[in-house]
Amino acid sequence: MYQSKYEWKVRKKTADMEESAVQDFKLNKLEQTVLENRGYTSAEDLGSIFHPETYDPSLVRGMGEAKVRVEKAITDDESILIYGDFDADGITSTVLLSNALRRRTGNVEYIIPDRITDGYGPNRAIFEEVVVGQFDLVITVDNGISGNEEIAFLVEQGVDVIVVDHHSFGENIPDVTIIHPDHPDGAYPCRDLAGVGITYKLVQALGLDTPEDLALVAIGTVADLVPMIDENKKLVTDGLGILNDRPPLGVKSLLRAAGHDGLVDEDTIGFTLAPRLNATGRLGEASLGVELLMEEDPDAAYELSMAVERMNQERKQIVEEIHTEAAGMVDGTKQINIVCRDGWHPGVIGIVASRLVDQFGKPAIVFTQDGDIFRGSARSIEGVDLHSVLKEHSRHHSSYGGHSQALGIEVAAGSMESFKEELETYFESLGLDHRPVRHIDYQLKPGNMTMKEFERFERLKPFGQAFKSPVFMVNNAKIGMIRQVGKDKTHIKITIPEIELDVIGFNFGHLAREVGNGDTISLIGTVNINEFNQKRTLQMVLMDAAVDTVQLMDMRSRTDQQFDMITQDDCFLIGEGREKKGPNYYHYGERLPFVTGSVVLRDLPDSLDNLTYSLNDIHVSKMILIFHSNRELFFSGIPGREDIAKLQEVIQGAEDGSIDLARHAPPLSKKLGVTMTFLKMMTDIMEDLKIIELKNGIVYKGNADMDWNINESAHFRLLNSRMEAETRLKMSSTNELKQYVRTLISN
């Protein structure tokens, strides 16, 4: 068996969709099923998907107060500082507000704190050095809500502050004007705006917005993984229109440097633009991202975009190195993975934490040491609010902030062991199955999804958090073809003929060692349209796989013998009488342990009965079929009664009733028209039946009148059993062999 990494939950509708809604929105059966299963059943529900709206910025609590203060600063030519953040959301927020204010005043500057030296959020050292005495108004964007002490310091120094943020509120809220979509005393309709989204509402309130601003809003919103519903969906939809019609120069240059050509959608942002902007902040150069997005000279934009591209490649290499180390430190028995080490780059530990979550299916916190402090990034799984957990267990950490699924945290070096022990004990006490969940929207069956029907899904885009791209399932389908692809064979391609579906599995190359052509497999993934050689086909992008039955790997052919999939801990079934190399080696005819992970059938058994006895009623996950043998009886055949009778006649006719095999075996085999090997089998059978005596290589004739039955020869019966085993196990097709072995296991 091959266990899925995720827990699969098939969505089921709780109510039928209103028929009038189906007609009004012209839904096909596929769209209706997916939307019903997600709980969208009324015209109002569907309107939020197909026709999302934006809301009046004045509905945001504190917006009126913020507008008045900013307009005063503009009118009085006060110096304004935009204090941003180093991720893609913070970078786009900074650019958006900077561009907007500069349409009215030239007295605007920005600062992006250095992730490595300054940390996240308001930083007192920066305020003391750069802000006090030089700026009249500070506007934080995509940060600030957790900087109560630092902001209080600014206020004491006579600097006004407006906090524009969307992160979770802590216990102490800054006593300044706060623009936040989810303010506990507010009532804004969309409470899940990204940092750039709430920044855009301020720009709108000031009357400084332009359609081109929406390109930045779309990038920051998708990058920050906020729910893709309600106003977020509208902002991203409109922003994607700008990105495809007239993208900002910096974005256009960045796409070119990344090698992207063609349509820009939410995936382009999520997998191309966002990682590169994030890379600048992760490696301490977030201002580079701001400069690129604000650049108006094509040559300068090109140089900046290439610098960002090089930085992204460096970031990838650092992530790979740290992830390898961190994964090696994980204790598989723990329900939360907490790893720490001095020297890990603080800018990428969040990515590493996400990878550990994906790899092990459990919440993860990755720390790097900075003097007497461990700075960490935490990532969680669906159903586990890690922000709330850390709030409840706050004795050993000095600060934290972020969301339920992603946050930063600091722990004093002297408290790390206590912190780790307390959190591990808490998660152990929950007794939960922390396997991350994947919700299935639609099960693919023969004929239930056509290309034309699927194309309609474009109407549901953009997808994202809370409205993810539909996940499709193929349940217990037969594999037509499976093969590893890519330069290092790390990816896989599978065809499922019964539903005319191709599957591409990135980093699923190992599946080729688990199943083969003709095996049955279950798959989940998203579906897209693959265009190749002017042919359009439906293609699943694999997310997870499961094999409910034992996996049988046919390695009888020398070209299919992938010995790297065999480990020294596997159970080995070897030929009767062959030397055992350890306690996990068993002869055919011996019982295997009832529960066995992987079994290698190394040699050809002497008989099918012995094979049956060893495999009967065992619980096994994987079986590798090799059936090595030194000789093949299938092609040479074995002696029958007529063969024995002919040789007996020759021996009886010998002058002295004996034949010296050392001298006469070659001509004898030629005379009989058999091979030397075949002749040896004949003499062994005859000796067994006492038709002849064999001494020192000389054959002596026996009683010519003796009546004999070839089946009474033990050697003949052994040859016959081996012939039967070879025919069944070596000469059958892959499908026939697998079906036969499965029968033996289940009996």
VOKE-611602 format. One line per 3 residues: their letters; for each residue x, y, z of C-alpha. Coordinates in steps of 0.1 Angstrom, whole numbers, plus 5000, padded with zeros to 4 digits. Layout:
! residues N
A) X/Y/Z  ... $
//
This chain:
! residues 747
MYQ) 5000/5000/5000  5010/5036/4994  4995/5059/5019 $
SKY) 4984/5094/5009  5002/5123/5025  4969/5142/5031 $
EWK) 4936/5132/5046  4911/5133/5017  4876/5146/5024 $
VRK) 4851/5146/4997  4828/5177/4998  4791/5169/4999 $
KTA) 4764/5194/4994  4741/5202/5023  4714/5219/5002 $
DME) 4703/5220/4966  4710/5251/4945  4681/5272/4936 $
ESA) 4669/5264/4901  4665/5300/4892  4701/5306/4902 $
VQD) 4713/5278/4879  4694/5294/4850  4704/5330/4858 $
FKL) 4741/5322/4860  4740/5297/4831  4758/5270/4851 $
NKL) 4767/5236/4836  4765/5205/4856  4801/5205/4865 $
EQT) 4800/5241/4878  4768/5235/4897  4782/5204/4914 $
VLE) 4814/5221/4925  4796/5252/4938  4769/5233/4956 $
NRG) 4795/5211/4973  4811/5243/4986  4779/5257/4999 $
YTS) 4771/5282/4972  4734/5276/4965  4716/5309/4964 $
AED) 4717/5337/4939  4733/5359/4965  4760/5333/4971 $
LGS) 4767/5330/4934  4768/5368/4930  4797/5369/4954 $
IFH) 4816/5346/4931  4806/5359/4897  4800/5395/4906 $
PET) 4821/5404/4937  4819/5440/4947  4840/5466/4965 $
YDP) 4830/5487/4995  4831/5523/5004  4864/5530/5022 $
SLV) 4846/5553/5047  4832/5521/5062  4866/5513/5076 $
RGM) 4869/5523/5113  4891/5553/5117  4893/5561/5080 $
GEA) 4878/5596/5084  4903/5605/5110  4932/5591/5089 $
KVR) 4921/5610/5058  4919/5643/5077  4954/5638/5091 $
VEK) 4970/5628/5058  4953/5657/5039  4966/5681/5066 $
AIT) 5001/5668/5061  4998/5673/5023  4984/5708/5027 $
DDE) 5010/5719/5052  5038/5702/5033  5047/5681/5063 $
SIL) 5073/5653/5059  5056/5619/5056  5073/5586/5061 $
IYG) 5058/5553/5049  5071/5525/5070  5066/5493/5051 $
DFD) 5074/5455/5054  5098/5433/5036  5074/5407/5020 $
ADG) 5055/5411/4987  5024/5424/5004  5045/5450/5023 $
ITS) 5065/5460/4992  5034/5465/4971  5017/5484/5000 $
TVL) 5047/5507/5002  5049/5514/4965  5011/5519/4963 $
LSN) 5009/5545/4990  5042/5562/4980  5030/5566/4944 $
ALR) 4996/5579/4955  5009/5605/4979  5036/5617/4955 $
RRT) 5007/5627/4932  5000/5654/4957  5033/5661/4975 $
GNV) 5070/5656/4971  5077/5654/5008  5073/5616/5010 $
EYI) 5099/5590/5019  5097/5553/5026  5116/5528/5048 $
IPD) 5116/5490/5046  5132/5475/5077  5159/5449/5071 $
RIT) 5145/5415/5080  5178/5403/5093  5191/5432/5113 $
DGY) 5158/5451/5122  5132/5423/5124  5095/5425/5117 $
GPN) 5075/5456/5124  5082/5489/5141  5118/5492/5152 $
RAI) 5128/5517/5179  5164/5520/5168  5152/5530/5133 $
FEE) 5127/5555/5148  5154/5570/5170  5180/5573/5142 $
VVV) 5158/5582/5112  5124/5594/5122  5125/5615/5153 $
GQF) 5131/5651/5143  5129/5644/5106  5093/5633/5099 $
DLV) 5060/5647/5111  5038/5617/5102  5046/5580/5100 $
ITV) 5022/5557/5082  5029/5520/5087  5017/5497/5060 $
DNG) 5013/5459/5064  5027/5462/5099  5024/5482/5131 $
ISG) 4995/5465/5150  5020/5446/5172  5044/5476/5177 $
NEE) 5027/5492/5207  5058/5502/5226  5077/5514/5196 $
IAF) 5048/5535/5183  5042/5549/5218  5078/5561/5217 $
LVE) 5072/5580/5185  5041/5596/5198  5060/5607/5229 $
QGV) 5085/5624/5206  5057/5644/5189  5054/5622/5158 $
DVI) 5019/5614/5146  5014/5577/5135  4987/5560/5114 $
VVD) 4988/5522/5115  4975/5506/5083  4976/5468/5089 $
HHS) 4957/5436/5086  4976/5412/5110  4960/5397/5141 $
FGE) 4956/5420/5171  4976/5413/5202  4968/5422/5238 $
NIP) 4982/5458/5235  4970/5479/5207  4988/5511/5197 $
DVT) 4969/5542/5209  4969/5559/5175  4947/5560/5144 $
IIH) 4944/5524/5132  4931/5514/5097  4924/5477/5099 $
PDH) 4897/5457/5081  4891/5434/5111  4892/5460/5139 $
PDG) 4873/5446/5169  4852/5478/5170  4848/5481/5133 $
AYP) 4822/5468/5109  4838/5467/5075  4821/5442/5052 $
CRD) 4853/5425/5040  4874/5417/5071  4901/5397/5053 $
LAG) 4918/5424/5031  4956/5420/5026  4979/5448/5037 $
VGI) 4979/5462/5002  4941/5459/5002  4936/5480/5032 $
TYK) 4963/5504/5020  4943/5508/4988  4912/5517/5008 $
LVQ) 4932/5546/5023  4944/5557/4989  4907/5555/4977 $
ALG) 4895/5576/5007  4921/5602/4998  4908/5603/4962 $
LDT) 4943/5594/4949  4936/5560/4933  4941/5551/4897 $
PED) 4932/5520/4878  4969/5511/4875  4971/5508/4913 $
LAL) 4950/5476/4911  4980/5458/4895  4999/5462/4928 $
VAI) 4968/5453/4948  4964/5421/4929  5001/5411/4934 $
GTV) 5001/5418/4972  4967/5402/4978  4976/5369/4960 $
ADL) 5011/5368/4975  4998/5372/5011  4974/5342/5008 $
VPM) 4943/5360/5021  4909/5345/5013  4901/5349/4976 $
IDE) 4865/5358/4983  4844/5389/4985  4862/5422/4979 $
NKK) 4896/5404/4975  4882/5386/4945  4871/5418/4929 $
LVT) 4904/5436/4935  4924/5407/4921  4901/5402/4891 $
DGL) 4904/5439/4882  4941/5439/4890  4948/5409/4867 $
GIL) 4930/5429/4839  4956/5457/4843  4985/5432/4846 $
NDR) 4975/5417/4812  4965/5449/4795  4991/5475/4807 $
PPL) 5014/5461/4834  5037/5485/4853  5072/5487/4838 $
GVK) 5088/5470/4868  5064/5441/4867  5068/5437/4830 $
SLL) 5106/5436/4834  5104/5411/4863  5082/5387/4842 $
RAA) 5107/5389/4813  5136/5382/4836  5118/5352/4850 $
GHD) 5111/5339/4815  5074/5343/4817  5055/5349/4784 $
GLV) 5018/5350/4780  4988/5353/4802  4992/5366/4838 $
DED) 4969/5349/4862  4969/5343/4900  4993/5314/4895 $
TIG) 5017/5337/4877  5016/5360/4908  5019/5331/4932 $
FTL) 5047/5312/4916  5066/5338/4896  5061/5374/4909 $
APR) 5056/5369/4946  5086/5346/4952  5109/5370/4935 $
LNA) 5096/5400/4954  5098/5380/4986  5133/5370/4978 $
TGR) 5145/5406/4980  5131/5409/5016  5143/5375/5026 $
LGE) 5179/5384/5018  5177/5418/5033  5172/5439/5001 $
ASL) 5135/5446/5001  5141/5482/4990  5153/5466/4957 $
GVE) 5118/5453/4951  5103/5487/4959  5127/5505/4935 $
LLM) 5119/5480/4907  5082/5485/4910  5086/5523/4911 $
EED) 5111/5525/4883  5101/5544/4851  5133/5539/4830 $
PDA) 5133/5507/4809  5170/5502/4811  5172/5507/4849 $
AYE) 5141/5484/4853  5159/5457/4833  5190/5459/4855 $
LSM) 5169/5458/4887  5148/5429/4875  5180/5409/4867 $
AVE) 5193/5416/4901  5161/5404/4917  5162/5372/4895 $
RMN) 5198/5365/4907  5186/5370/4943  5158/5346/4938 $
QER) 5182/5319/4926  5204/5325/4956  5173/5322/4979 $
KQI) 5164/5289/4963  5198/5274/4970  5198/5286/5006 $
VEE) 5164/5271/5012  5174/5237/4998  5204/5236/5020 $
IHT) 5186/5245/5052  5156/5223/5044  5178/5193/5041 $
EAA) 5194/5200/5075  5161/5208/5092  5143/5177/5078 $
GMV) 5172/5155/5091  5165/5169/5126  5128/5161/5127 $
DGT) 5117/5135/5153  5089/5116/5136  5072/5108/5169 $
KQI) 5064/5145/5177  5031/5161/5168  5048/5195/5162 $
NIV) 5082/5198/5146  5104/5224/5163  5140/5227/5150 $
CRD) 5166/5253/5156  5202/5259/5147  5227/5288/5148 $
GWH) 5236/5301/5114  5205/5294/5094  5195/5324/5073 $
PGV) 5166/5341/5090  5151/5353/5058  5142/5319/5045 $
IGI) 5132/5299/5076  5095/5306/5069  5098/5288/5036 $
VAS) 5116/5259/5053  5088/5257/5079  5063/5255/5051 $
RLV) 5082/5227/5035  5084/5208/5067  5046/5211/5070 $
DQF) 5041/5198/5035  5067/5170/5041  5055/5157/5075 $
GKP) 5019/5170/5077  5024/5186/5111  5028/5222/5123 $
AIV) 5064/5234/5122  5085/5261/5138  5120/5268/5125 $
FTQ) 5144/5289/5146  5177/5305/5139  5199/5318/5167 $
DGD) 5207/5355/5169  5229/5360/5200  5208/5354/5230 $
IFR) 5176/5352/5210  5161/5325/5188  5141/5340/5160 $
GSA) 5116/5317/5144  5089/5313/5117  5059/5291/5124 $
RSI) 5036/5274/5099  5005/5254/5108  4980/5230/5091 $
EGV) 4943/5233/5086  4924/5231/5118  4952/5242/5141 $
DLH) 4953/5279/5151  4989/5282/5160  4986/5319/5168 $
SVL) 4960/5310/5196  4982/5281/5208  5012/5304/5212 $
KEH) 4990/5330/5229  4979/5304/5255  5015/5291/5260 $
SRH) 5034/5324/5263  5055/5318/5294  5087/5310/5274 $
HSS) 5085/5333/5244  5090/5370/5244  5071/5381/5213 $
YGG) 5050/5367/5184  5027/5380/5157  5010/5370/5124 $
HSQ) 4981/5348/5115  4967/5315/5127  4986/5296/5100 $
ALG) 5018/5317/5097  5036/5338/5122  5069/5350/5136 $
IEV) 5081/5343/5171  5111/5350/5194  5124/5329/5223 $
AAG) 5152/5337/5246  5181/5312/5242  5178/5301/5279 $
SME) 5141/5294/5274  5142/5274/5242  5143/5239/5258 $
SFK) 5114/5248/5281  5094/5263/5252  5100/5233/5230 $
EEL) 5091/5208/5258  5059/5227/5267  5046/5230/5231 $
ETY) 5055/5193/5223  5037/5181/5254  5006/5202/5246 $
FES) 5003/5189/5210  5009/5153/5223  4980/5157/5247 $
LGL) 4956/5167/5220  4957/5132/5205  4948/5145/5171 $
DHR) 4955/5132/5137  4974/5161/5123  4975/5149/5088 $
PVR) 4967/5180/5067  4933/5179/5049  4926/5182/5012 $
HID) 4890/5187/5003  4878/5170/4971  4854/5189/4949 $
YQL) 4847/5164/4921  4853/5127/4913  4863/5121/4877 $
KPG) 4846/5092/4860  4844/5081/4824  4825/5108/4805 $
NMT) 4816/5131/4834  4839/5160/4824  4845/5172/4789 $
MKE) 4869/5198/4777  4840/5222/4769  4826/5218/4804 $
FER) 4860/5224/4820  4867/5255/4800  4838/5272/4819 $
FER) 4858/5271/4851  4876/5302/4839  4845/5321/4850 $
LKP) 4852/5311/4886  4887/5325/4887  4907/5338/4903 $
FGQ) 4912/5310/4928  4930/5313/4961  4926/5308/4999 $
AFK) 4890/5300/5009  4881/5296/4973  4908/5273/4960 $
SPV) 4911/5258/4926  4889/5228/4925  4905/5195/4935 $
FMV) 4896/5165/4914  4899/5128/4924  4905/5097/4903 $
NNA) 4895/5067/4924  4910/5033/4919  4917/5038/4882 $
KIG) 4940/5016/4861  4973/5031/4850  4979/5030/4813 $
MIR) 5015/5043/4814  5037/5056/4841  5072/5070/4836 $
QVG) 5097/5093/4853  5105/5125/4835  5128/5155/4840 $
KDK) 5166/5158/4839  5170/5140/4873  5138/5118/4870 $
THI) 5122/5136/4899  5089/5141/4882  5064/5117/4868 $
KIT) 5038/5113/4840  5008/5090/4842  4981/5083/4817 $
IPE) 4946/5071/4829  4930/5058/4796  4895/5052/4810 $
IEL) 4889/5089/4816  4913/5103/4789  4934/5121/4815 $
DVI) 4971/5128/4816  4988/5134/4850  5019/5153/4857 $
GFN) 5034/5149/4892  5062/5174/4901  5085/5158/4926 $
FGH) 5065/5126/4925  5092/5106/4906  5093/5081/4935 $
LAR) 5058/5068/4925  5074/5049/4895  5090/5027/4921 $
EVG) 5057/5020/4938  5033/5012/4910  5036/5002/4873 $
NGD) 5016/4999/4842  4983/4982/4848  4982/4988/4885 $
TIS) 4953/5005/4902  4959/5039/4918  4939/5068/4933 $
LIG) 4949/5104/4926  4939/5139/4936  4950/5172/4920 $
TVN) 4940/5203/4901  4932/5201/4864  4943/5224/4836 $
INE) 4944/5224/4799  4977/5213/4784  4985/5225/4749 $
FNQ) 5011/5206/4730  5016/5203/4692  4984/5221/4686 $
KRT) 4965/5195/4707  4946/5204/4738  4941/5178/4765 $
LQM) 4930/5178/4801  4959/5174/4825  4959/5168/4862 $
VLM) 4986/5184/4883  4992/5158/4910  4988/5168/4947 $
DAA) 4987/5133/4963  4983/5096/4955  4972/5065/4973 $
VDT) 4973/5028/4965  4948/5007/4986  4961/4973/4974 $
VQL) 4995/4958/4977  5020/4973/4953  5036/4948/4930 $
MDM) 5067/4958/4912  5077/4937/4882  5115/4936/4880 $
RSR) 5119/4903/4861  5134/4921/4831  5170/4932/4836 $
TDQ) 5161/4966/4822  5134/4971/4849  5156/4962/4879 $
QFD) 5157/4994/4899  5176/4981/4929  5177/5015/4946 $
MIT) 5141/5009/4957  5152/4978/4977  5165/4984/5012 $
QDD) 5184/4961/5036  5154/4961/5059  5131/4945/5034 $
CFL) 5121/4908/5038  5137/4886/5012  5123/4853/4999 $
IGE) 5152/4832/4985  5156/4798/4968  5153/4767/4990 $
GRE) 5187/4759/5004  5203/4792/4994  5224/4810/5021 $
KKG) 5205/4834/5043  5222/4868/5049  5203/4878/5079 $
PNY) 5171/4873/5100  5150/4890/5073  5158/4863/5048 $
YHY) 5134/4834/5044  5134/4803/5022  5104/4796/5000 $
GER) 5082/4773/5021  5088/4792/5053  5063/4815/5069 $
LPF) 5068/4853/5066  5058/4876/5094  5021/4884/5093 $
VTG) 5027/4922/5089  5055/4929/5064  5063/4963/5049 $
SVV) 5082/4952/5017  5090/4917/5004  5115/4910/4977 $
LRD) 5109/4877/4958  5146/4874/4948  5148/4838/4935 $
LPD) 5126/4815/4915  5110/4790/4939  5113/4753/4934 $
SLD) 5076/4750/4935  5044/4771/4935  5033/4753/4966 $
NLT) 5063/4767/4985  5055/4802/4972  5019/4798/4982 $
YSL) 5028/4787/5017  5051/4817/5023  5027/4844/5009 $
NDI) 4995/4830/5022  4975/4854/5045  5002/4881/5050 $
HVS) 4997/4918/5053  5022/4934/5030  5026/4969/5015 $
KMI) 5049/4963/4986  5063/4933/4968  5092/4933/4944 $
LIF) 5091/4905/4919  5125/4894/4905  5125/4856/4904 $
HSN) 5161/4851/4894  5172/4817/4883  5204/4803/4869 $
REL) 5187/4781/4843  5155/4783/4824  5136/4751/4819 $
FFS) 5109/4767/4799  5131/4769/4768  5151/4737/4773 $
GIP) 5122/4716/4785  5125/4686/4808  5129/4649/4800 $
GRE) 5098/4628/4795  5092/4590/4795  5102/4587/4758 $
DIA) 5135/4606/4764  5144/4582/4792  5135/4551/4772 $
KLQ) 5158/4562/4744  5187/4567/4767  5180/4534/4784 $
EVI) 5181/4516/4751  5215/4532/4742  5229/4522/4776 $
QGA) 5216/4487/4773  5232/4483/4739  5266/4493/4752 $
EDG) 5292/4466/4748  5301/4462/4784  5268/4477/4798 $
SID) 5285/4509/4808  5293/4544/4795  5321/4567/4806 $
LAR) 5304/4601/4806  5337/4619/4808  5346/4605/4773 $
HAP) 5312/4597/4757  5288/4624/4770  5293/4648/4741 $
PLS) 5287/4622/4713  5259/4607/4733  5241/4640/4736 $
KKL) 5246/4645/4699  5233/4611/4691  5202/4617/4712 $
GVT) 5198/4653/4698  5198/4669/4733  5220/4693/4751 $
MTF) 5245/4683/4778  5223/4699/4804  5193/4679/4792 $
LKM) 5214/4647/4792  5224/4654/4828  5187/4658/4838 $
MTD) 5180/4624/4821  5207/4605/4840  5197/4621/4873 $
IME) 5161/4609/4868  5173/4574/4857  5195/4571/4887 $
DLK) 5166/4582/4909  5145/4554/4894  5174/4529/4897 $
IIE) 5173/4523/4860  5211/4529/4861  5239/4532/4886 $
LKN) 5262/4561/4884  5297/4557/4899  5327/4580/4894 $
GIV) 5312/4594/4862  5304/4560/4847  5269/4549/4840 $
YKG) 5261/4512/4845  5230/4496/4831  5204/4483/4855 $
NAD) 5177/4457/4851  5164/4460/4816  5132/4442/4825 $
MDW) 5124/4465/4855  5090/4483/4852  5094/4521/4861 $
NIN) 5071/4551/4864  5088/4585/4857  5066/4602/4882 $
ESA) 5082/4581/4910  5114/4601/4905  5119/4628/4931 $
HFR) 5142/4646/4907  5116/4645/4879  5090/4659/4902 $
LLN) 5113/4687/4913  5121/4696/4877  5084/4695/4869 $
SRM) 5076/4718/4898  5103/4742/4888  5090/4741/4852 $
EAE) 5055/4749/4864  5068/4777/4886  5089/4792/4858 $
TRL) 5061/4791/4834  5037/4808/4858  5062/4833/4873 $
KMS) 5087/4841/4846  5067/4837/4813  5034/4853/4822 $
STN) 5026/4890/4814  5029/4916/4841  4992/4918/4846 $
ELK) 4988/4880/4848  5016/4877/4873  5003/4905/4895 $
QYV) 4968/4890/4895  4982/4856/4905  5003/4870/4933 $
RTL) 4974/4890/4947  4954/4858/4948  4981/4841/4968 $
ISN) 4982/4869/4993  4945/4872/4998  4939/4834/5003 $
//
